[in-house]
């Protein structure tokens, strides 16, 4: 049972905290008065001891929330994990189920991520990154900067959750034909927005631009690999703003080298935890695949910033601290992650079966 305690007894440890986390959460915390400690280090086996004395910890996409870590923080008294993000693939939910409640922010600003994906497409197609660097060197030649009209071309959207739907609407605004794939097609949305759902192989074959907007699961790890890339239209633009491990990086590099992939825009990378969100400008890059990707002039990599808008950070802070308040007040936990299906709320919670969640 969640212990009902006064706000000034609720102690939250933030891991992998940046200055912008402090700014937005301190501002929102004026409505709650929680005791917050910000740690710049990521949660891991080596740093789990820092959680001692805190009943709640707040985590992000690159924290290690494996079984070993969960057992350590549980021993230290942690009973609540609040993720300040939508993703949870780094959480061992099976282990947490018997010990700790895990809540997330399922929606913060789907517009932010979709707009960033669209920005990557525009920059890659019209070679904006190359043109910017040329002009800074007083080179005003436009040779090699030719793009194509997006109007009339075909965009393939993999995953039509809220972000994917907004991406469909954005690209439809450019006059593109929109095809999509989702395990649970939304026929009403398809009819309203002129979207055609197809099987993945057909989507790969027909798309001039492919944008991935789905969560990472055990079933779609490396869904973009050498086999799927071989099925794509030569010269396709590939965009991934979801999770890095959806794309086999080695296969992507090979696809870029042989021209099957015409350009790639990546806001995520499968081994990003050692680099993204950090300043490594004074270090030698030892990740050979990441170094190879950065060498291509038809690749744009951004450091997992798709979510990074003022509106999104305000929503993340508000929802995260409300999740904490709901737990300690004994309120329904609408954003708790189901340990077996990963959804919040669980669609099967009201069926005649054992609860998917710990007793609150």
C-alpha positions in Angstrom: 0.0 0.0 0.0 1.2 3.5 -0.8 2.0 5.3 2.4 0.0 8.6 2.7 2.5 11.1 3.8 2.9 14.9 3.8 4.4 16.6 0.9 7.5 17.6 2.9 8.3 14.0 3.5 8.3 13.0 -0.1 11.9 12.9 -1.3 12.7 12.5 -5.0 16.1 11.7 -6.4 16.6 12.7 -10.1 19.2 10.8 -12.0 20.8 12.0 -15.3 19.6 15.5 -14.4 20.4 18.4 -16.7 20.0 22.1 -16.1 16.8 22.2 -18.1 15.4 19.5 -15.9 16.1 21.6 -12.8 14.6 24.7 -14.4 11.3 23.1 -15.3 10.9 20.8 -12.4 11.8 23.4 -9.8 9.2 25.7 -11.3 6.5 23.0 -11.3 7.5 21.8 -7.8 6.4 25.2 -6.4 2.9 23.6 -6.6 4.0 20.6 -4.5 6.9 21.3 -2.2 8.7 18.0 -2.6 12.3 17.6 -1.5 14.2 17.1 -4.7 17.9 16.1 -5.2 19.4 16.3 -8.7 22.2 13.9 -9.6 24.0 14.5 -12.9 25.0 10.8 -13.1 22.8 8.1 -14.7 21.3 5.4 -12.6 23.3 2.2 -12.7 24.5 -0.6 -10.5 27.4 1.7 -9.4 25.2 4.7 -8.6 22.2 2.9 -7.2 23.4 3.6 -3.6 22.7 7.3 -4.2 19.0 6.4 -4.0 19.3 5.5 -0.4 17.0 7.7 1.7 14.7 8.6 -1.1 11.2 6.9 -1.5 10.9 8.1 -5.1 13.3 8.3 -8.0 12.9 10.1 -11.3 14.6 8.6 -14.4 15.1 9.1 -18.1 15.7 7.1 -21.3 19.4 6.2 -20.7 19.2 5.2 -17.0 19.8 1.5 -16.2 16.7 0.0 -14.6 17.6 -3.6 -14.9 16.7 -6.3 -12.4 19.9 -5.9 -10.5 19.4 -2.1 -10.2 15.8 -2.5 -9.2 16.7 -4.9 -6.4 19.3 -2.5 -5.1 17.1 0.6 -5.0 14.3 -1.5 -3.5 16.6 -2.5 -0.7 17.4 1.2 -0.3 13.7 2.0 0.3 12.6 3.2 -3.2 8.9 2.3 -3.8 8.1 4.6 -6.8 9.8 5.1 -10.1 8.6 8.0 -12.2 9.9 8.1 -15.8 10.1 11.7 -17.2 9.6 10.3 -20.7 7.2 8.0 -22.6 9.7 5.2 -23.3 10.3 2.4 -20.8 12.3 -0.2 -22.8 15.1 0.3 -20.2 12.9 -0.9 -17.3 12.8 -4.5 -16.2 9.0 -4.4 -15.6 8.8 -8.1 -14.5 11.2 -7.5 -11.6 9.7 -4.1 -10.7 6.2 -5.7 -10.6 6.8 -7.4 -7.3 8.5 -4.4 -5.7 8.1 -0.9 -7.2 5.4 1.0 -9.0 6.6 2.4 -12.3 4.8 5.4 -13.9 5.6 7.4 -17.0 4.6 10.4 -19.1 2.7 8.7 -22.0 2.1 12.0 -23.9 3.9 15.3 -23.6 4.1 16.8 -27.0 3.6 14.6 -30.0 3.8 17.7 -32.2 7.4 18.3 -31.0 8.7 14.9 -32.2 6.7 14.9 -35.4 7.9 18.4 -36.3 11.5 17.5 -35.6 11.1 14.5 -37.9 9.7 16.7 -40.6 12.6 19.2 -40.1 15.1 16.3 -40.7 13.4 15.4 -43.9 13.4 19.0 -45.2 17.1 19.5 -44.2 18.2 16.3 -45.9 16.2 16.7 -49.0 17.2 20.4 -49.7 20.8 19.9 -48.3 20.3 22.7 -45.8 23.1 21.5 -43.6 25.5 21.5 -46.5 24.4 24.9 -47.8 24.8 26.4 -44.3 28.4 25.3 -44.0 29.2 26.5 -47.6 27.9 30.0 -47.1 29.8 30.3 -43.8 33.0 29.7 -45.9 31.8 32.3 -48.5 31.0 29.5 -51.0 27.7 30.4 -52.7 27.7 27.6 -55.2 24.5 25.5 -55.4 26.1 22.6 -57.2 25.3 19.4 -55.5 22.5 20.8 -53.4 19.6 19.7 -55.6 16.6 18.1 -53.9 13.2 16.9 -55.1 9.6 18.2 -54.8 8.0 16.4 -51.9 4.6 17.1 -53.5 3.4 14.0 -55.2 5.9 11.7 -53.6 5.1 8.8 -51.2 5.8 8.9 -47.4 5.7 5.6 -45.5 4.9 6.1 -41.8 5.6 3.1 -39.5 3.5 3.4 -36.4 0.4 5.6 -36.2 0.1 6.5 -32.6 -0.3 10.1 -31.8 3.1 11.1 -33.1 2.7 9.0 -36.3 -0.7 10.5 -36.9 0.6 14.0 -36.6 3.5 13.1 -39.0 0.9 11.9 -41.5 -0.9 15.2 -41.3 2.3 17.3 -41.6 3.5 15.4 -44.7 0.0 15.4 -46.2 0.2 19.1 -46.0 3.1 19.0 -48.4 0.9 17.2 -50.9 2.5 13.8 -50.3 0.7 10.4 -50.7 0.7 8.8 -47.2 0.9 5.1 -46.6 1.3 3.6 -43.2 1.8 0.4 -41.2 0.5 -0.3 -37.7 -0.4 -3.5 -35.8 -3.7 -1.8 -34.9 -4.7 0.2 -38.0 -7.0 3.2 -37.3 -9.6 3.0 -40.1 -11.4 6.2 -39.0 -8.1 8.1 -39.1 -7.2 6.6 -42.4 -10.5 7.6 -44.0 -10.4 11.1 -42.5 -6.8 11.9 -43.5 -6.5 9.9 -46.7 -4.0 7.4 -45.3 -3.6 3.9 -46.8 -2.5 1.1 -44.5 -0.2 -1.5 -46.1 2.0 -4.4 -45.0 5.6 -3.5 -44.3 7.1 -5.0 -47.4 4.8 -3.0 -49.6 5.5 0.1 -47.6 9.2 -0.4 -48.0 8.8 -0.9 -51.8 6.7 2.2 -52.4 8.0 4.9 -50.1 10.3 7.7 -51.1 10.5 8.7 -47.5 10.2 6.4 -44.5 9.7 7.7 -41.0 9.6 5.4 -37.9 7.2 6.2 -35.1 6.8 3.1 -32.9 8.0 2.0 -29.5 10.8 -0.5 -29.1 9.6 -4.0 -28.2 11.2 -7.4 -28.1 9.5 -8.1 -31.4 10.7 -5.1 -33.4 14.4 -5.0 -32.4 16.3 -4.2 -35.6 13.2 -4.1 -37.7 15.2 -2.0 -40.1 18.0 -4.4 -41.1 19.8 -5.5 -44.2 16.9 -7.5 -45.4 14.3 -4.7 -45.0 16.7 -2.2 -46.5 17.1 -4.4 -49.6 13.3 -4.1 -50.1 13.3 -0.3 -50.1 13.1 2.0 -53.0 16.7 3.0 -54.1 17.5 6.5 -52.7 14.9 6.4 -49.9 15.2 8.9 -47.1 15.0 7.1 -43.7 14.0 9.0 -40.5 14.1 7.6 -37.0 13.0 9.7 -34.1 11.7 6.8 -32.0 14.3 4.3 -30.5 17.8 3.6 -31.8 17.5 -0.1 -31.6 14.8 -0.2 -34.2 17.5 0.2 -36.8 20.5 -2.1 -37.3 23.3 0.6 -37.5 25.7 -1.7 -39.4 23.1 -2.4 -42.0 22.2 1.3 -42.3 25.9 2.1 -42.9 26.0 -0.5 -45.6 22.8 0.8 -47.1 24.2 4.3 -47.2 27.4 3.1 -48.8 25.7 1.2 -51.6 23.1 4.0 -52.3 20.0 2.0 -51.3 19.6 4.6 -48.5 19.8 8.1 -50.1 19.9 9.9 -46.8 19.2 9.3 -43.1 18.0 11.5 -40.3 18.5 10.1 -36.9 17.5 11.6 -33.6 18.3 8.3 -31.8 21.1 5.7 -32.0 21.2 2.2 -30.7 24.3 2.8 -28.5 23.4 6.4 -27.6 23.7 6.2 -23.9 27.4 6.9 -23.8 27.1 10.0 -26.0 23.7 11.6 -26.3 22.9 14.4 -23.9 26.6 14.8 -23.1 29.4 17.1 -24.3 32.1 14.8 -25.7 33.8 17.5 -27.8 37.2 17.1 -26.2 37.3 13.3 -26.5 38.1 10.8 -29.2 35.0 9.0 -30.5 35.6 5.3 -29.9 32.2 4.1 -31.3 33.2 3.1 -34.8 29.7 2.9 -36.2 28.7 6.3 -34.8 31.9 7.8 -36.2 31.2 6.2 -39.6 27.7 7.7 -39.6 28.9 11.1 -38.8 31.3 10.9 -41.8 28.4 10.8 -44.3 27.3 14.1 -45.8 23.8 12.7 -46.4 23.3 11.8 -42.7 22.0 14.2 -40.0 22.3 13.1 -36.4 20.7 15.0 -33.6 21.1 14.1 -30.0 17.6 12.8 -29.0 16.2 16.3 -29.0 12.9 15.6 -30.8 11.0 16.1 -27.6 12.9 19.2 -26.6 10.4 22.1 -26.7 9.2 24.4 -24.0 5.7 23.0 -24.2 6.9 19.4 -23.9 9.2 20.1 -20.9 6.3 21.9 -19.1 4.0 18.9 -19.7 6.7 16.4 -18.6 7.3 18.2 -15.4 3.6 18.6 -14.7 2.6 15.0 -15.4 5.6 13.5 -13.6 5.0 15.4 -10.4 1.2 14.7 -10.6 2.1 11.0 -10.9 4.0 11.3 -7.6 1.1 13.1 -6.0 -1.4 10.5 -7.2 0.7 7.7 -5.7 1.1 9.2 -2.3 -2.5 10.3 -2.1 -3.8 6.8 -2.9 -5.4 8.0 -6.2 -5.8 5.8 -9.3 -2.5 5.6 -11.1 -3.6 6.2 -14.7 0.0 6.4 -16.0 1.3 3.2 -14.3 3.0 0.8 -16.8 1.5 -2.6 -17.0 4.2 -5.2 -16.3 3.1 -7.6 -19.0 1.8 -5.5 -21.9 3.7 -2.2 -21.3 0.5 -0.1 -21.6 -0.9 2.5 -19.3 -3.6 1.9 -18.4 -3.7 -1.8 -19.1 -6.6 -2.6 -21.5 -7.1 -5.9 -19.7 -7.1 -4.6 -16.1 -10.8 -5.0 -15.6 -11.0 -8.5 -16.9 -11.4 -11.5 -14.6 -7.7 -12.1 -14.0 -5.1 -11.1 -11.4 -4.2 -7.5 -11.4 -1.5 -6.3 -13.7 -0.3 -3.8 -11.0 1.0 -3.9 -7.4 -1.6 -3.1 -4.7 -1.3 0.7 -4.2 
